[in-house]
């Protein structure tokens, strides 16, 4: 391996991806993680005999995972056992309608048989979302938006010539209303905005490409839980000689008077390096590790709207529900009001949409026999404040009452283990500013260009990865951020391209 070790701060998926990418091109790596285990938002916790993933739950863009492991000379299946889901999600609408989403042709038939949507309308929508994805994913997800070469090539020119097909001028809701008349289908399609913590009534229709990502390319579970992704990455990093130090909070990023990176300080010990990859929330990095609150980027990010956060209830359920799948959505009756309360009024929704993830349906060991582990998520406004226990209890009772009506069972009486996660807890545990799940929101047309660049233009030798930087939050995008940051490092240092290594 070449030279002195490169330092990675933070063991979230972005940091792990950067570490594995660096090792894949023969660099030495030391990764420091402040918590007892790596994973970041993709962590896990145990309540009695129940195991829960703490954050992400659905795997999409499988090819990103395959590509990362292939760079290191390994096969994804040997480290992360994925299982394609059929169905992907079970949807419960407020009028009593139930429908299961799936991939490709199965999705077309499921929707057309259960909603007032024709197969022709579904195929037209699938083609529309696929075209957006095909025109944008190579440019906006796999390349730096801050390098001129990204914009001066045949692929980008082709996309620009078809710019109107990217659908940036309409909101997601406006585009979906132009496609469908059934309010239930519009609500189902609008849900894609929650994948980046935004509102379908503000976020550009470009993000309708998420529909293709999930249903055109497929949704997956992990046989040993989402934390199995973290375990697989960690194992491959250590096989290649990478060093991972947990319970090792970085106190400061060190640099000279010319803002050239010189290393980091960890628990009063200095580690020298001229290259640091930060998988730390952008605001936390500038404020706490660089001590640079005068940075224009720091001041800009303080002004940008963070994405939404969440309230999560972890429930050990003494029973099983055959009508539920791995992923389940119980929609509110007024989606517009729900998003207005979260994003404009900055308060918990009075009638929330409920998401329930039950990994024990894929990984039976996650719960005792005859029981289930319920990860129950409610979209919530970002906040740094301690949540009012009365508000959390009100939300809990609202959720339980709705589930009782839908499932005809008193779910509350079946809870034998319980814990709650709030936006304040998310910020405390992961360093995510105000508990935001995806960095800045995507509620503007220019949001994709406002995310932090992957190579610092203020500090020589500093690179950025993770959900708060380009290309964004979510598991595959966090992995891509790590790869893009290493590609930027190689380009700047005169090395060969990561994609061609």
C-alpha positions in Angstrom: 0.0 0.0 0.0 1.1 3.5 -0.9 2.3 6.2 1.6 1.0 7.3 4.9 -2.5 6.3 6.0 -5.5 8.3 4.8 -7.9 9.2 7.6 -11.6 8.7 7.5 -13.7 10.4 10.1 -17.0 8.6 10.8 -18.1 5.1 10.1 -21.5 5.7 8.5 -22.1 4.2 5.1 -20.4 7.1 3.4 -17.2 6.7 5.5 -17.2 3.0 5.1 -17.6 3.4 1.3 -14.7 5.9 1.1 -12.5 3.6 3.2 -13.2 0.6 1.0 -12.7 2.6 -2.2 -9.4 3.9 -1.0 -8.2 0.4 -0.1 -9.3 -0.8 -3.5 -6.8 1.5 -5.1 -4.0 0.5 -2.8 -4.2 3.3 -0.2 -3.8 2.8 3.6 -6.8 3.7 5.7 -7.5 4.5 9.3 -11.1 5.1 10.2 -12.2 6.7 13.5 -15.8 6.3 14.8 -17.1 8.0 17.9 -19.6 5.4 18.8 -19.0 1.8 20.0 -19.8 0.4 16.6 -19.7 1.7 13.0 -22.9 2.2 11.0 -24.1 5.8 11.7 -27.8 6.0 11.0 -27.7 2.4 9.8 -27.1 1.0 13.3 -28.9 -1.6 15.4 -30.3 -2.0 18.9 -31.6 -4.8 21.0 -34.6 -4.7 23.3 -34.8 -7.9 25.3 -35.0 -10.7 22.7 -35.8 -8.3 19.8 -33.3 -6.9 17.4 -34.0 -3.7 15.4 -32.3 -1.8 12.6 -32.3 1.8 13.7 -32.7 3.7 10.4 -32.6 2.7 6.7 -34.8 -0.3 5.8 -35.2 -0.8 2.1 -32.2 -1.6 -0.3 -32.5 -0.1 -3.8 -29.9 0.4 -6.6 -28.4 -3.0 -5.9 -25.8 -2.2 -8.7 -24.2 0.4 -6.5 -23.5 -2.2 -3.8 -22.2 -4.6 -6.4 -20.0 -2.0 -7.9 -18.4 -1.0 -4.6 -17.5 -4.6 -3.7 -16.3 -5.3 -7.3 -13.8 -2.4 -7.0 -12.2 -4.3 -4.1 -12.1 -7.6 -6.1 -15.0 -9.2 -4.2 -18.5 -10.3 -4.9 -21.4 -8.6 -3.1 -23.2 -11.9 -2.4 -20.2 -13.2 -0.3 -20.6 -10.3 2.1 -24.2 -9.0 2.0 -26.9 -11.5 1.3 -29.8 -9.6 -0.4 -33.3 -10.9 -1.0 -35.5 -9.4 -3.7 -38.9 -8.5 -2.2 -42.2 -9.6 -3.6 -44.2 -7.6 -2.6 -42.1 -4.6 -1.9 -44.6 -2.7 0.2 -48.2 -3.2 1.5 -50.2 0.0 1.3 -53.3 0.7 3.4 -55.4 3.7 2.3 -57.7 5.7 4.6 -60.8 4.5 2.6 -60.0 0.9 3.3 -58.3 0.1 0.0 -55.3 -2.2 0.3 -52.7 -2.7 -2.5 -49.3 -4.2 -2.7 -46.5 -2.6 -4.7 -44.0 -4.8 -6.6 -41.5 -4.6 -9.3 -41.9 -4.3 -13.1 -44.9 -6.0 -14.6 -46.3 -7.2 -11.2 -46.6 -3.5 -10.1 -48.6 -2.6 -13.2 -51.1 -5.4 -12.6 -51.4 -4.8 -8.9 -52.2 -1.2 -9.3 -54.6 -1.5 -12.2 -56.5 -4.3 -10.4 -56.9 -2.4 -7.1 -57.1 1.3 -8.1 -58.8 3.4 -10.7 -55.7 3.3 -12.9 -55.4 1.5 -16.3 -52.4 -0.6 -17.3 -51.7 1.9 -20.0 -51.5 4.7 -17.5 -49.1 2.7 -15.3 -46.9 1.7 -18.2 -46.8 5.4 -19.3 -45.8 6.4 -15.8 -43.1 3.7 -15.6 -41.6 4.9 -18.9 -41.7 8.5 -17.7 -39.9 7.8 -14.5 -37.4 5.5 -16.2 -36.5 8.2 -18.7 -35.8 10.7 -15.9 -33.6 8.1 -14.2 -31.7 7.3 -17.5 -31.1 11.0 -18.2 -29.9 11.9 -14.8 -28.3 9.1 -12.7 -24.9 9.0 -14.4 -24.5 12.8 -14.2 -26.2 13.6 -10.9 -25.4 10.5 -8.8 -22.0 9.2 -10.0 -20.0 12.3 -10.8 -19.0 15.5 -9.1 -21.2 18.5 -9.9 -18.2 20.8 -9.2 -15.9 19.6 -12.0 -16.2 21.0 -15.5 -15.7 17.7 -17.2 -19.1 16.6 -15.8 -20.8 19.1 -18.1 -18.7 18.9 -21.2 -19.3 15.4 -22.5 -21.7 13.6 -24.9 -23.8 12.1 -22.1 -24.4 15.4 -20.4 -25.1 17.1 -23.8 -27.7 14.4 -24.5 -29.4 15.0 -21.2 -29.4 18.8 -21.7 -31.0 18.4 -25.1 -33.8 16.5 -23.4 -33.9 18.8 -20.4 -37.7 19.2 -20.5 -38.0 15.4 -20.0 -36.1 15.7 -16.6 -39.2 17.6 -15.4 -37.7 20.2 -13.1 -40.3 22.9 -13.6 -43.2 21.0 -12.0 -43.5 19.7 -8.5 -43.8 16.0 -7.9 -47.5 16.4 -7.0 -48.2 18.5 -10.1 -46.6 15.9 -12.4 -48.4 13.0 -10.7 -51.8 14.8 -10.9 -51.2 15.2 -14.7 -50.6 11.5 -14.9 -53.4 10.1 -12.7 -56.9 11.1 -11.5 -57.1 8.5 -8.7 -56.2 10.3 -5.5 -54.9 7.1 -4.0 -52.4 6.6 -6.8 -51.3 10.2 -6.6 -50.7 9.7 -2.9 -48.7 6.5 -3.5 -46.6 8.2 -6.1 -46.1 11.3 -4.0 -44.7 9.2 -1.2 -41.3 9.1 -3.0 -40.6 12.6 -1.6 -40.2 11.1 1.8 -37.2 9.1 0.5 -35.1 12.3 0.8 -37.1 14.0 3.6 -39.0 16.5 1.4 -42.5 17.4 0.5 -44.1 16.3 -2.8 -45.8 19.7 -3.0 -42.5 21.5 -3.2 -39.8 19.0 -4.4 -39.2 18.9 -8.2 -40.9 16.2 -10.2 -37.4 15.1 -11.2 -37.5 13.0 -8.0 -40.2 10.9 -9.6 -37.3 8.8 -10.8 -37.4 7.2 -7.4 -40.5 5.3 -8.6 -38.3 3.6 -11.2 -35.5 3.0 -8.8 -37.8 1.1 -6.5 -40.2 -0.6 -8.9 -38.3 -0.7 -12.1 -35.0 -1.9 -10.6 -36.3 -3.7 -7.6 -36.4 -3.5 -3.8 -34.4 -5.8 -1.5 -34.1 -6.8 2.1 -30.9 -8.2 3.7 -31.1 -11.7 5.0 -29.2 -10.8 8.2 -30.8 -7.3 8.6 -29.8 -3.9 7.3 -26.9 -3.9 9.7 -25.6 -6.8 7.7 -24.6 -4.2 5.1 -22.4 -2.5 7.8 -21.0 -5.9 8.9 -20.1 -6.8 5.3 -18.4 -3.5 4.6 -16.4 -3.7 7.8 -15.3 -7.2 7.1 -14.1 -6.4 3.7 -12.3 -3.2 4.9 -10.4 -5.2 7.6 -9.5 -8.0 5.1 -7.8 -5.4 2.9 -5.8 -4.1 5.9 -8.0 -1.1 6.9 -7.9 -0.1 10.5 -11.2 0.8 12.3 -11.1 2.4 15.7 -14.5 2.7 17.5 -15.2 4.7 20.6 -12.7 7.1 19.2 -14.2 10.6 18.7 -12.2 13.0 16.6 -11.8 16.2 18.5 -10.3 18.4 15.8 -9.2 18.3 12.2 -5.8 19.8 12.0 -4.5 22.2 9.3 -1.7 24.7 8.8 -1.9 28.4 8.1 -2.5 27.8 4.4 -5.4 25.5 5.3 -3.6 22.4 4.2 -4.8 19.3 6.1 -2.1 17.9 8.5 -4.1 15.3 10.5 -6.6 14.9 13.3 -6.6 14.8 17.0 -8.3 11.9 18.7 -8.7 11.7 22.4 -5.7 14.1 22.8 -3.5 12.0 20.5 -2.4 13.4 17.1 -2.5 11.3 13.9 -0.7 12.9 10.9 -2.1 12.7 7.4 -2.4 15.2 4.5 -5.7 13.6 3.4 -8.8 13.4 5.5 -12.2 12.1 4.4 -15.1 13.4 6.5 -18.3 11.4 7.0 -19.5 14.0 9.4 -22.6 16.2 9.1 -21.4 19.4 7.3 -22.4 21.8 10.0 -20.9 19.7 12.7 -17.7 19.4 10.7 -17.2 23.2 10.3 -18.4 24.2 13.7 -16.9 21.5 15.9 -14.0 19.8 14.1 -12.6 22.6 11.9 -13.6 25.4 14.3 -14.4 27.5 11.3 -17.7 29.2 11.8 -16.5 32.0 9.5 -16.6 29.7 6.5 -19.0 30.9 3.8 -20.2 27.3 3.4 -20.9 26.9 7.1 -23.0 30.1 7.0 -24.8 29.1 3.9 -25.7 25.7 5.3 -27.2 27.2 8.4 -29.6 29.1 6.2 -30.7 26.1 4.1 -33.8 24.1 5.1 -32.9 20.7 6.6 -34.8 17.7 5.5 -37.5 16.2 7.8 -36.7 14.0 10.7 -38.7 11.2 12.3 -40.2 9.8 15.5 -39.5 6.1 15.7 -41.2 3.6 18.0 -39.4 0.3 18.4 -42.0 -2.2 19.5 -41.5 -5.9 20.4 -44.9 -7.4 19.4 -46.2 -10.5 21.1 -47.9 -11.9 18.0 -47.8 -12.1 14.2 -49.7 -10.4 11.4 -50.0 -12.3 8.2 -51.6 -9.3 6.4 -48.5 -7.3 6.9 -45.3 -7.6 4.8 -41.8 -6.5 5.5 -42.7 -2.9 4.6 -46.1 -1.4 5.3 -47.6 2.1 4.9 -50.8 3.3 6.5 -51.6 6.5 4.7 -53.2 9.6 6.3 -56.5 10.9 4.8 -55.1 14.3 4.1 -51.5 14.1 2.7 -51.3 17.8 1.9 -52.1 18.8 5.5 -49.7 16.3 6.9 -46.8 17.7 4.9 -47.9 21.3 5.6 -47.7 20.6 9.3 -44.3 19.0 9.1 -42.5 21.3 6.6 -44.3 24.7 7.1 -45.7 24.6 10.6 -42.8 22.5 12.0 -45.0 20.4 14.2 -45.9 16.7 14.5 -48.7 15.8 12.1 -52.1 15.6 13.7 -53.0 12.5 11.5 -49.7 10.9 10.5 -48.9 8.4 7.8 -47.5 5.3 9.6 -44.6 3.3 8.2 -43.9 -0.2 9.8 -40.9 -2.3 8.9 -40.8 -5.8 10.2 -37.4 -7.5 9.5 -38.3 -10.6 11.4 -40.4 -11.6 8.3 -37.1 -12.0 6.5 -34.8 -12.6 9.5 -36.7 -14.8 12.0 -33.9 -14.4 14.6 -34.8 -10.7 15.0 -37.8 -11.7 17.2 -38.8 -14.6 19.4 -40.8 -17.4 17.7 -44.4 -16.3 17.1 -43.6 -12.6 17.6 -42.5 -9.6 15.5 -40.1 -6.6 15.7 -41.9 -3.5 14.6 -40.0 -0.4 13.5 -42.7 2.2 13.4 -41.7 5.5 11.8 -43.6 8.8 11.7 -42.3 11.7 9.5 -41.5 14.6 11.8 -40.0 18.1 11.6 -36.3 18.6 12.2 -35.5 19.8 15.7 -32.7 20.2 18.2 -35.0 20.4 21.1 -36.0 17.7 23.5 -39.4 16.4 22.5 -42.3 17.1 24.8 -43.2 13.7 26.4 -46.9 14.7 26.2 -46.6 15.2 22.4 -44.8 11.9 22.0 -47.5 10.2 24.0 -50.3 11.9 22.0 -48.6 10.7 18.8 -48.3 7.2 20.2 -51.9 7.0 21.1 -52.9 8.3 17.6 -50.8 5.7 15.9 -52.2 2.9 18.1 -55.8 3.9 17.5 -55.3 4.0 13.8 -53.7 0.6 13.8 -56.5 -0.8 15.9 -59.0 0.4 13.4 -57.1 -0.9 10.4 -55.9 -4.3 11.8 -59.0 -4.9 14.1 -56.6 -5.7 17.0 -55.4 -3.8 20.0 -51.8 -3.5 19.1 -51.0 -1.5 22.2 -51.9 -4.5 24.4 -49.4 -6.7 22.4 -46.3 -4.5 23.0 -43.9 -6.2 25.4 -40.7 -4.2 24.6 -40.6 -0.5 23.7 -38.3 2.4 23.0 -38.7 5.7 21.2 -36.2 7.7 19.1 -36.8 11.5 18.6 -35.1 14.1 16.3 -33.1 15.2 19.4 -31.9 11.6 19.9 -30.9 11.3 16.2 -28.8 14.5 16.4 -27.2 13.3 19.7 -26.4 9.8 18.4 -25.3 10.6 14.8 -24.3 14.3 14.8 -27.0 15.0 12.2 -27.9 18.7 12.4 -31.3 19.1 14.0 -32.0 15.4 13.6 -32.3 15.8 9.8 -32.3 12.4 8.1 -31.0 13.5 4.7 -29.0 16.7 5.2 -30.7 19.6 3.4 -34.2 19.1 2.0 -35.0 18.8 -1.7 -37.8 21.3 -1.6 -36.3 23.6 -4.3 -35.4 23.2 -8.0 -31.7 23.8 -7.2 -31.3 21.5 -4.2 -29.2 19.0 -6.1 -26.6 21.7 -6.7 -26.7 23.1 -3.2 -25.3 20.0 -1.5 -21.7 20.2 -0.3 -19.0 19.3 -2.8 -17.0 16.1 -2.4 -13.6 17.9 -2.5 -13.2 20.9 -0.3 -12.2 24.1 -2.1 -11.3 25.7 1.3 -9.0 23.1 2.8 -6.4 21.3 0.7 -6.6 17.5 1.4 -10.1 17.5 2.8 -12.8 15.4 1.2 -16.5 15.1 2.1 -18.8 12.1 2.1 -22.1 11.0 3.6 -25.7 11.9 3.4 -25.2 15.7 3.8 -23.1 16.0 0.7 -23.4 15.2 -3.0 -25.3 13.2 -4.2 -27.5 13.0 -1.1 -29.0 10.8 1.7 -30.2 7.2 1.6 -28.0 4.1 1.5 -27.0 3.9 -2.2 -26.4 7.6 -2.4 -24.3 7.5 0.8 -22.2 4.7 -0.8 -21.9 6.7 -4.0 -20.8 9.8 -2.1 -17.8 7.8 -0.7 -16.9 6.6 -4.2 -17.3 10.0 -5.7 -15.1 11.6 -3.0 -12.3 9.0 -3.7 -12.7 9.6 -7.4 -12.2 13.4 -6.7 -9.1 12.6 -4.6 -7.6 10.4 -7.4 -8.4 13.1 -10.1 -6.8 15.8 -8.0 -3.8 13.8 -7.0 -3.1 12.5 -10.5 -4.1 8.9 -9.8 -6.0 6.7 -12.2 -9.8 6.8 -12.2 -11.6 4.8 -9.5 -14.1 3.6 -12.1 -11.3 2.3 -14.3 -9.2 0.7 -11.5 
